[in-house]
Amino acid sequence: MQTFATEVVDWPDTAPALREQVRALVAEHGEPDPVRRANSWTKADPAFSRRLGEAGLLGMTWPKEYGGHERSQLERYVVIEELLAAGAPVGAHWIADRQSAPLLLRLGNDELKERWVPAIARGEAFACIGLSEPGSGSDLASVRTAARRDGDGWVLNGQKVWTTGAHVSHFMIALVRTEAGSERQAGLSQLVIPMDAPGVSVKPIIDLTGAHEFNEVFFEDVRLPDSALLGVEGEGWKQATAELSLERSGPERYLSSMALFLELVRYAGPQDNPALEELVGRLAAEAWTLRLMSASVAAKLARGEDPALEATMVKDLGNSYEQAIPQLVQAAVDFGHNESAALRAVCFYLLQVSPSFSLRGGTREIIKGIIARGLGLR
Ligand SMILES: Cc1cc2nc3c(=O)[nH]c(=O)nc-3n(C[C@H](O)[C@H](O)[C@H](O)COP(=O)(O)OP(=O)(O)OC[C@H]3O[C@@H](n4cnc5c(N)ncnc54)[C@H](O)[C@@H]3O)c2cc1C
């Protein structure tokens, strides 16, 4: 049976300078309130994204030809880890930098690459993921949004849902049915859809905290050129599922509640409270273990290996960790008295949003199924 081989990660010599650069940039942007620092990779601030682009901290591993900086996967890891640990508002560019541009570089035609990738590296173009539809979440192969050939282009009709950041995005990469009458995984393709194309409309979904992070997106006779096709017609399923492993491997899968952990450390610091000390110690040890596992995945990616199974394990364990923190803090702190206002605010915010941590990027049940298959158990 395959096991999870963690390894000593050989951090690049440039890591300390990169960490300092990111910390200075976050400080320059001002200290956001503690609630904004929690779950920070969903908080969009286009000005901050542009600032990162100017500083050469987006598109770090991509070719210079497309505005990238040809740095290593581990250098990129250092930057995103620092951003998340600080709770920087990275939501605007997150999806484009993490998966859309790498996908365009791997599969896109010259027109798509030239139009979008340099703008993403500058922090000026943002992207969203069009997989889910009403009735197609875990059962992704049931997507019904369809594009039919029309002259030398496409006409698109249908609807996507839960589309994070559609309202700040410039384009969507969508999984759609391009072969009429096809079923399940066959006949699906990926299309790159400019969000300002006539016939595309975005309707907000407001979550229970009152925030606007995701949306419904409707397509009504949207005309797209032939060049909107990403990769190979009919291979959309294979392409989209490969993209999911990029989505599941990063430190954003265990650092979402870090702002609360930091508030807990601040709160517990001066007290003589063995229960709080034990909680802080346990959470720190778990964070360190997850970091080692997550960085091991990045090191394997850097060597050109495909650690898809390990990445899925990190997502599952990491989501359980970031989901548990608010509940453990709630149980350990007497919010009836003397609690810190920041600790209370972050804890109550995360108690509301953390149930979604194990839904986004694939639900816990689906993830466990993938792990079981990878281990040869089903
Ligand atoms: C914060 C957030 C952001 C998101 N952003 C995006 C986005 O940007 N783009 C996008 O396309 N989607 C996005 N999603 C959608 C997300 O990918 C789906 O919610 C997820 O895939 C689950 O699909 P569903 O909601 O239709 O639930 P369902 O598939 O209906 O699942 C309901 C429940 O049944 C369980 N279940 C379903 N099938 C099985 C099975 N075969 N075996 C065992 N249990 C099963 C699930 O685990 C779940 O607990 C986002 C979701 C969240 C919460």
Ligand as a Chemical Component Dictionary entry (heavy atoms), coordinates in Angstrom:
data_LIG
# 
_chem_comp.id                   LIG 
_chem_comp.type                 NON-POLYMER 
_chem_comp.pdbx_formal_charge   0 
_chem_comp.three_letter_code    LIG 
# 
loop_
_chem_comp_atom.comp_id 
_chem_comp_atom.atom_id 
_chem_comp_atom.alt_atom_id 
_chem_comp_atom.type_symbol 
_chem_comp_atom.charge 
_chem_comp_atom.model_Cartn_x 
_chem_comp_atom.model_Cartn_y 
_chem_comp_atom.model_Cartn_z 
_chem_comp_atom.pdbx_ordinal 
LIG C1  C1  C 0 -17.099 28.220 -0.528  1  
LIG C2  C2  C 0 -17.399 27.463 -1.805  2  
LIG C3  C3  C 0 -16.852 27.922 -2.999  3  
LIG C4  C4  C 0 -17.137 27.226 -4.192  4  
LIG N1  N1  N 0 -16.615 27.737 -5.356  5  
LIG C5  C5  C 0 -16.897 27.117 -6.520  6  
LIG C6  C6  C 0 -16.419 27.657 -7.761  7  
LIG O1  O1  O 0 -15.742 28.698 -7.796  8  
LIG N2  N2  N 0 -16.733 27.032 -8.913  9  
LIG C7  C7  C 0 -17.475 25.892 -8.924  10 
LIG O2  O2  O 0 -17.682 25.351 -10.003 11 
LIG N3  N3  N 0 -17.963 25.360 -7.768  12 
LIG C8  C8  C 0 -17.701 25.954 -6.581  13 
LIG N4  N4  N 0 -18.203 25.442 -5.402  14 
LIG C9  C9  C 0 -19.105 24.280 -5.467  15 
LIG C10 C10 C 0 -18.522 23.009 -4.883  16 
LIG O3  O3  O 0 -17.535 22.485 -5.732  17 
LIG C11 C11 C 0 -19.726 22.063 -4.703  18 
LIG O4  O4  O 0 -20.543 22.619 -3.686  19 
LIG C12 C12 C 0 -19.305 20.687 -4.290  20 
LIG O5  O5  O 0 -18.656 20.046 -5.362  21 
LIG C13 C13 C 0 -20.504 19.849 -3.827  22 
LIG O6  O6  O 0 -21.528 19.844 -4.765  23 
LIG P1  P1  P 0 -23.058 20.151 -4.346  24 
LIG O7  O7  O 0 -23.065 21.443 -3.599  25 
LIG O8  O8  O 0 -23.903 20.024 -5.581  26 
LIG O9  O9  O 0 -23.451 19.014 -3.310  27 
LIG P2  P2  P 0 -23.910 17.524 -3.618  28 
LIG O10 O10 O 0 -23.041 16.934 -4.665  29 
LIG O11 O11 O 0 -25.389 17.550 -3.839  30 
LIG O12 O12 O 0 -23.579 16.810 -2.241  31 
LIG C14 C14 C 0 -24.421 16.906 -1.086  32 
LIG C15 C15 C 0 -23.839 15.949 -0.034  33 
LIG O13 O13 O 0 -23.888 14.592 -0.523  34 
LIG C16 C16 C 0 -22.598 14.009 -0.486  35 
LIG N5  N5  N 0 -22.390 13.136 -1.663  36 
LIG C17 C17 C 0 -22.647 13.449 -2.958  37 
LIG N6  N6  N 0 -22.307 12.416 -3.762  38 
LIG C18 C18 C 0 -21.820 11.436 -2.949  39 
LIG C19 C19 C 0 -21.292 10.136 -3.173  40 
LIG N7  N7  N 0 -21.188 9.640  -4.405  41 
LIG N8  N8  N 0 -20.880 9.419  -2.103  42 
LIG C20 C20 C 0 -20.969 9.932  -0.839  43 
LIG N9  N9  N 0 -21.467 11.147 -0.568  44 
LIG C21 C21 C 0 -21.877 11.897 -1.594  45 
LIG C22 C22 C 0 -21.635 15.190 -0.551  46 
LIG O14 O14 O 0 -20.382 14.847 -0.004  47 
LIG C23 C23 C 0 -22.371 16.224 0.293   48 
LIG O15 O15 O 0 -22.135 16.015 1.661   49 
LIG C24 C24 C 0 -17.953 26.080 -4.193  50 
LIG C25 C25 C 0 -18.500 25.630 -2.982  51 
LIG C26 C26 C 0 -18.246 26.308 -1.807  52 
LIG C27 C27 C 0 -18.862 25.807 -0.532  53 
# 
loop_
_chem_comp_bond.comp_id 
_chem_comp_bond.atom_id_1 
_chem_comp_bond.atom_id_2 
_chem_comp_bond.value_order 
_chem_comp_bond.pdbx_ordinal 
LIG C1  C2  SING 1  
LIG C2  C3  SING 2  
LIG C2  C26 DOUB 3  
LIG C3  C4  DOUB 4  
LIG C4  N1  SING 5  
LIG C4  C24 SING 6  
LIG N1  C5  DOUB 7  
LIG C5  C6  SING 8  
LIG C5  C8  SING 9  
LIG C6  O1  DOUB 10 
LIG C6  N2  SING 11 
LIG N2  C7  SING 12 
LIG C7  O2  DOUB 13 
LIG C7  N3  SING 14 
LIG N3  C8  DOUB 15 
LIG C8  N4  SING 16 
LIG N4  C9  SING 17 
LIG N4  C24 SING 18 
LIG C9  C10 SING 19 
LIG C10 O3  SING 20 
LIG C10 C11 SING 21 
LIG C11 O4  SING 22 
LIG C11 C12 SING 23 
LIG C12 O5  SING 24 
LIG C12 C13 SING 25 
LIG C13 O6  SING 26 
LIG O6  P1  SING 27 
LIG P1  O7  DOUB 28 
LIG P1  O8  SING 29 
LIG P1  O9  SING 30 
LIG O9  P2  SING 31 
LIG P2  O10 DOUB 32 
LIG P2  O11 SING 33 
LIG P2  O12 SING 34 
LIG O12 C14 SING 35 
LIG C14 C15 SING 36 
LIG C15 O13 SING 37 
LIG C15 C23 SING 38 
LIG O13 C16 SING 39 
LIG C16 N5  SING 40 
LIG C16 C22 SING 41 
LIG N5  C17 SING 42 
LIG N5  C21 SING 43 
LIG C17 N6  DOUB 44 
LIG N6  C18 SING 45 
LIG C18 C19 SING 46 
LIG C18 C21 DOUB 47 
LIG C19 N7  SING 48 
LIG C19 N8  DOUB 49 
LIG N8  C20 SING 50 
LIG C20 N9  DOUB 51 
LIG N9  C21 SING 52 
LIG C22 O14 SING 53 
LIG C22 C23 SING 54 
LIG C23 O15 SING 55 
LIG C24 C25 DOUB 56 
LIG C25 C26 SING 57 
LIG C26 C27 SING 58 
# 
